[in-house]
Amino acid sequence: MTAVRVGLFGLLGSGNLGNDGSLEALLGYLRTEHPDAEVDALCGGPEAVTARFGIPATRLHWNRAEYRTASRLGSIASKGLGKLVDVFRTAAWVRRHDVVIVPGMGVLEATLPLRPWGFPYSLFLLCASGRLVGTRVALVSVGAAEIKSRPTRALVRWSGRLAAYRSYRDGQSRDAMHAMGVDTARDEVYPDLAFSLPTPKSSAPTGTPGTVCLGVMDFHGGNDDRARADEIHGRYLDGTITFVRTLVEEGRPVRLLTGDTCDETVVAAILDVVDSPLVTAAQPASLADLMNEMAAADSVVAVRYHNLICALKTETPVLALCYAAKSDALMDRMGLGAYCHPAREVDADRLLEQFRDLEKHSAQLRQTLAERNRVAAEQLDEQFTALTTTLFPANAHAPRKAR
C-alpha cells in the first residue's frame, strides 16, 4: 500500500505561536497514529515550518509581498496577478494529496482586522480545489464567528460548505457557521488542539506573592473597529500600564509575554514607561515556552487566545482580557467565566479588583482547572479517533497507540 499523503494548510510559521502550536498538536497526532503518512505544508512561513517541524513546506502565496500594503501601481498589479496564479498553485498542491487538514486556528472568523482577498480567499481556494480534484479537506477544531462583511462572509460560508469535514473548538463557532448558512447538523465540538500538547509541571504555591505573567497583544480591535482602532489601542495600553505599575508598587515581579512577533511593540511601550527591575520580558518561541513561564508563576493576565490556553493547561489561575466571544467561551468552559474583562474597555481599577479576587481563590481554581483539563484530554482523544475514522478509513480499525 502507498503511504497516505497529508497536506497541512494555514498561516503557519508566520510568527503566531498559537497557530504553530495547533500545527504541533496535529503533527503529534499524525506521528503517533499515522507514522507512515507523507506530510507537507502549504503555509505562510515555509522556511520556519521546515526548520522547526522537519516537514517540507511550500509558500502559501505566489506574491511574497501579499501582506504588505500595496500603494504603487506595480505592487497593486503584482497582487492582482498573484491572486490568479494562486488559483492554479493551490489546486496543483491540493491534487498531490489524499487529505488536506487545516489544524485549528480561527480560520472562520474576523475578530481581528481581515480583508476578504487575504486569508479568506486562500481558504476558499483550498476548499474549492479539494472538491474539484477529489481531495478531502478537513477543518479540525477551528474557530468561527459571524462576519458582517458580505465578501468575507461569503468566502467563509463557501469554505465551510465545501470542506469534507468540520469540527469546532467551541459551540459558539458551530452556531456562527450555522447562522452564516452552513449545515452543521453533523459537525462536532471539541477543545482547541493545543490542549493535547505536553504540559510542564506547575510550581507549587509558596504562600507568598510571586510572579505575575502578563500576556500582551498589539490590540487595535477587530474588523468592525477600524474607525476607532487608535482609541481602542490607547485605552488598552493605558489600562495595562496602570495595572503593571500598581503591581510593581506592591513589590510584585511582572513577566511580560507575547504570542506573536507584532506584540513586541507593546512590551517595549510598557518597559519604556514602567522603569523597574521587577518588570522583565521573555521571548517565547513556542507554546511550550509560554507554558514553562506560566507554570512558574502565581497567576496570569492575558489577551491572546492561546496565551489563555497555556495558562489554563498549566492550571495557573488566569484573568482574561477578552476581545472576542471565543475567549469568554473558553474561560466559561474551563470554569473561570467570572474572570473576564473587556479588552476594548480596560478599566484598571476593575481589573485590579478582579485580579485580587482571582488570587484569593487560587487554590480552588487550580483544582477546577485540573478537572477541566482531564475532560479536555478525553474529548481530544475522541476528536483524533473521529479523524482517523473519517479521513483514514484504511487505518480506522487498527489498534490506537498510547498518546
C-alpha positions in Angstrom: 0.0 0.0 0.0 1.2 3.5 -0.8 1.6 6.0 2.1 -1.3 8.4 2.7 -0.3 11.9 1.5 -1.4 14.5 4.1 -1.2 18.3 3.5 -1.4 20.8 6.3 -2.6 24.3 5.5 -2.7 27.7 7.2 -0.8 30.8 8.4 1.8 28.6 9.9 5.4 29.7 10.6 4.5 33.3 10.4 5.3 34.3 13.9 2.0 33.4 15.7 2.7 31.0 18.5 -0.9 29.8 18.7 -1.1 28.8 15.0 2.2 26.9 15.3 1.0 25.3 18.5 -2.0 24.0 16.6 0.3 22.6 13.9 2.5 20.9 16.5 -0.6 19.3 18.1 -1.8 17.9 14.8 1.6 16.6 13.9 1.8 14.8 17.2 -1.5 13.0 16.3 -0.2 12.1 12.8 3.2 10.9 14.0 1.5 8.7 16.7 -1.5 7.4 14.8 -0.3 7.5 11.2 3.6 7.4 11.3 3.8 6.3 7.6 1.9 9.3 6.3 3.8 11.6 4.0 3.2 15.1 5.4 4.0 18.5 4.0 2.5 22.0 4.3 1.2 25.0 2.3 1.8 27.9 4.7 2.8 31.5 5.4 6.3 30.8 6.6 7.6 27.6 4.9 11.3 28.1 5.9 10.3 28.3 9.6 7.9 25.3 9.4 10.6 23.1 7.8 13.3 24.2 10.2 11.2 23.6 13.3 9.0 20.7 12.4 11.1 18.9 9.8 8.4 18.7 7.1 8.6 20.0 3.5 6.7 23.3 3.1 5.5 25.5 0.2 4.8 29.2 0.4 1.1 30.0 0.6 1.2 32.9 -1.8 3.0 33.4 -5.1 3.3 37.1 -4.3 5.9 37.4 -1.5 4.6 40.9 -0.6 1.0 39.6 -0.1 0.6 41.1 3.4 2.3 44.4 2.7 0.1 47.4 1.8 0.2 47.9 -2.0 0.4 51.7 -2.8 2.2 51.8 -6.2 0.7 50.6 -9.5 3.3 47.9 -9.8 2.7 46.4 -6.4 -1.1 46.5 -7.0 -0.7 44.7 -10.3 1.5 42.1 -8.7 -1.1 41.4 -6.0 -3.8 41.0 -8.6 -1.6 38.6 -10.7 -0.8 36.7 -7.5 -4.5 36.1 -6.8 -4.8 34.5 -10.3 -1.6 32.5 -10.0 -2.6 31.2 -6.6 -5.7 29.6 -8.1 -3.5 27.2 -10.1 -0.8 26.8 -7.4 -3.4 25.9 -4.7 -5.2 23.4 -7.0 -1.9 21.7 -8.0 -0.8 21.4 -4.4 -4.2 20.0 -3.2 -4.2 17.5 -6.1 -1.0 15.9 -4.8 -2.7 14.9 -1.5 -5.2 12.3 -0.3 -6.2 14.5 2.7 -5.6 18.2 3.5 -6.1 19.3 7.1 -6.5 22.9 8.5 -5.2 22.4 12.1 -7.2 24.6 14.4 -6.8 28.4 14.4 -9.6 31.0 14.0 -9.7 30.5 10.2 -13.5 31.1 10.0 -13.6 34.3 12.0 -12.8 38.0 11.5 -12.3 39.0 15.2 -9.1 40.8 14.2 -8.7 43.1 11.1 -9.1 41.0 8.0 -9.6 41.6 4.3 -11.6 39.2 2.1 -8.9 38.9 -0.5 -6.4 37.8 2.1 -6.6 34.5 4.0 -10.4 34.0 3.4 -9.7 33.9 -0.3 -6.9 31.4 0.2 -9.1 29.2 2.4 -11.8 29.3 -0.2 -9.3 28.3 -3.0 -8.2 25.4 -0.8 -11.7 24.0 -0.1 -12.9 24.6 -3.7 -9.8 22.8 -5.1 -10.5 19.9 -2.8 -14.0 19.4 -4.2 -12.7 19.8 -7.8 -9.9 17.3 -7.6 -11.4 14.9 -5.1 -9.1 15.5 -2.1 -10.8 15.6 1.3 -10.3 18.9 3.1 -10.8 18.9 6.9 -11.3 21.9 9.1 -10.3 20.5 12.5 -11.2 22.2 15.8 -11.3 25.6 14.1 -12.7 28.8 15.4 -15.6 30.7 13.7 -17.6 33.9 14.3 -20.4 35.6 12.5 -19.0 38.1 9.9 -20.7 41.3 8.8 -18.6 42.0 5.7 -20.5 40.4 2.8 -17.5 39.4 0.7 -15.7 37.8 3.7 -18.8 36.2 4.9 -19.5 34.6 1.5 -15.9 33.2 1.2 -16.1 31.8 4.7 -19.5 30.3 4.2 -18.5 28.6 1.0 -15.3 27.3 2.5 -17.3 25.7 5.2 -19.8 24.2 2.8 -17.0 22.7 0.5 -15.0 21.2 3.3 -15.4 17.4 3.7 -15.1 17.5 7.5 -15.6 20.2 10.1 -15.2 20.4 13.8 -15.1 23.4 16.1 -13.3 24.5 19.2 -16.5 25.8 20.9 -20.2 25.7 20.5 -20.3 29.4 19.5 -18.2 28.7 16.5 -20.6 26.0 15.3 -23.6 28.3 15.9 -21.9 31.0 13.9 -21.4 28.8 10.9 -25.0 27.7 11.1 -26.1 31.3 11.2 -24.0 32.0 8.1 -25.7 29.3 6.1 -23.7 26.1 6.7 -25.4 22.8 7.6 -23.7 21.9 10.9 -26.0 19.1 11.9 -23.2 16.5 11.7 -20.4 18.8 13.0 -18.9 18.2 16.4 -17.4 20.5 19.1 -14.0 19.6 20.7 -11.5 21.6 22.7 -8.7 23.5 20.9 -6.0 21.3 19.6 -3.4 23.0 21.8 -5.0 21.2 24.8 -3.3 18.0 23.5 0.2 19.4 23.8 2.6 18.2 26.6 2.2 20.3 29.8 5.0 21.2 32.1 4.6 20.6 35.8 3.3 23.7 37.6 5.2 25.1 40.6 3.6 24.6 43.9 2.3 27.8 45.5 4.8 29.1 48.1 2.3 31.1 50.2 4.0 34.4 49.5 3.1 36.6 46.5 5.2 35.6 43.5 5.5 36.4 39.8 2.5 37.6 37.7 2.7 36.7 33.9 1.2 39.3 31.7 0.4 38.2 28.2 0.2 41.3 26.0 -1.1 41.9 22.5 -0.8 44.5 19.8 -4.5 45.0 20.0 -6.4 47.6 17.9 -9.9 46.0 17.9 -11.4 43.9 15.2 -12.8 44.2 11.6 -15.7 46.4 12.8 -13.5 48.7 14.9 -11.3 50.2 12.2 -12.6 53.7 12.8 -11.6 53.7 16.4 -8.6 51.4 16.3 -6.2 54.0 17.8 -8.6 54.8 20.6 -9.1 51.1 21.5 -5.3 50.5 21.4 -4.6 53.6 23.6 -7.2 52.6 26.2 -5.9 49.0 26.3 -2.3 50.2 26.6 -3.0 52.8 29.3 -5.0 50.3 31.4 -2.3 47.7 31.1 0.4 50.1 32.1 -1.6 51.2 35.1 -2.1 47.6 36.1 1.7 46.8 35.8 2.7 50.0 37.7 0.4 49.1 40.6 1.7 45.6 40.9 5.3 46.9 40.9 4.4 49.4 43.7 3.2 46.4 45.7 6.5 44.6 45.1 5.3 42.0 42.7 7.5 40.8 39.9 5.8 41.0 36.4 6.9 38.9 33.5 5.8 40.2 30.1 4.9 37.6 27.4 4.0 37.8 23.8 2.1 35.5 21.4 3.1 37.0 18.1 6.1 38.9 16.8 3.9 42.1 16.4 3.3 42.1 20.2 6.9 43.2 20.9 5.9 46.9 20.4 3.6 46.6 23.4 6.3 45.1 25.5 8.6 48.0 24.5 6.0 50.6 25.4 5.4 49.1 28.9 9.1 48.8 29.6 9.7 52.4 28.5 7.1 53.7 30.9 7.5 51.4 33.9 11.2 51.5 34.6 11.7 48.8 37.3 13.9 45.7 37.7 10.7 43.9 38.8 9.4 44.1 35.2 11.1 41.7 32.8 10.2 40.3 29.4 10.5 36.8 27.9 11.0 35.9 24.2 8.9 32.8 23.9 9.4 30.8 20.6 6.6 28.3 21.2 3.6 27.5 23.3 5.9 25.2 25.3 8.0 28.3 26.2 4.8 30.1 27.2 3.7 27.2 29.4 7.1 27.0 31.1 6.9 30.7 32.0 3.3 30.4 33.3 3.8 27.2 35.2 6.3 29.0 37.3 4.0 32.0 38.0 1.4 32.6 40.7 -1.2 33.9 38.2 -1.6 35.1 34.7 -3.4 38.0 32.9 -3.6 37.6 29.2 -5.3 38.7 26.0 -4.4 36.3 23.2 -6.5 33.1 23.0 -3.6 30.7 23.1 -1.9 32.5 25.9 -5.1 31.8 27.9 -4.9 28.2 26.9 -1.3 27.9 28.0 -2.2 29.3 31.5 -5.3 27.0 31.7 -3.3 23.9 30.7 -0.7 24.6 33.4 -3.5 25.0 36.0 -2.4 28.6 36.7 -5.2 30.9 37.6 -5.7 33.4 34.7 -7.7 36.5 34.2 -8.7 37.1 30.5 -8.8 40.4 28.7 -11.4 39.3 26.2 -11.5 40.8 22.7 -13.9 38.2 21.2 -16.6 35.8 22.3 -14.2 32.9 21.9 -12.3 34.0 24.9 -15.4 34.2 27.1 -16.5 30.8 25.9 -13.1 29.3 26.7 -13.0 30.7 30.2 -16.5 29.6 30.9 -15.8 26.1 29.6 -12.8 25.9 32.0 -14.7 27.2 35.0 -13.2 30.7 35.1 -16.1 32.6 33.5 -16.1 35.1 36.3 -12.6 36.3 35.5 -13.1 38.0 32.1 -12.5 41.7 31.4 -13.2 43.5 28.1 -10.0 44.3 26.2 -11.7 47.2 24.3 -12.7 48.9 27.6 -9.9 48.2 30.1 -10.7 49.7 33.5 -7.6 49.5 35.6 -9.5 49.7 38.9 -11.9 46.9 38.0 -9.1 44.8 36.5 -7.2 45.0 39.8 -10.3 44.1 41.7 -10.8 41.0 39.6 -7.2 40.1 39.8 -7.1 40.2 43.6 -10.3 38.1 43.7 -8.6 35.6 41.3 -5.6 35.3 43.6 -7.8 35.0 46.7 -9.4 31.9 45.2 -6.3 30.5 43.6 -6.4 27.1 45.4 -9.9 26.3 44.3 -9.3 27.5 40.8 -6.3 25.2 40.4 -8.5 22.2 41.4 -11.2 23.2 38.9 -8.6 23.5 36.1 -7.2 20.1 36.9 -10.6 18.6 36.5 -11.4 20.5 33.3 -8.1 19.6 31.7 -8.8 15.9 32.2 -12.1 16.3 30.4 -10.4 18.3 27.6 -7.8 15.5 27.1 -10.6 12.9 26.9 -12.5 14.9 24.4 -9.5 15.4 22.1 -8.9 11.7 22.1 -12.4 11.4 20.7 -11.5 14.1 18.1 -8.5 12.2 16.9 -10.5 8.9 16.8 -13.1 10.7 14.6 -10.3 12.0 12.3 -8.9 8.5 11.8 -12.3 7.1 11.1 -13.3 9.9 8.7 -10.0 10.7 6.9 -8.0 7.5 7.2 -10.6 4.7 6.8 -8.0 2.1 5.9 -6.5 2.6 9.4 -9.7 3.1 11.3 -9.8 -0.4 12.8 -6.1 -0.6 13.7 -5.4 -0.5 17.5 -4.7 3.0 18.7 -1.3 3.8 20.1 -0.9 5.3 23.6 -0.8 9.0 23.3 
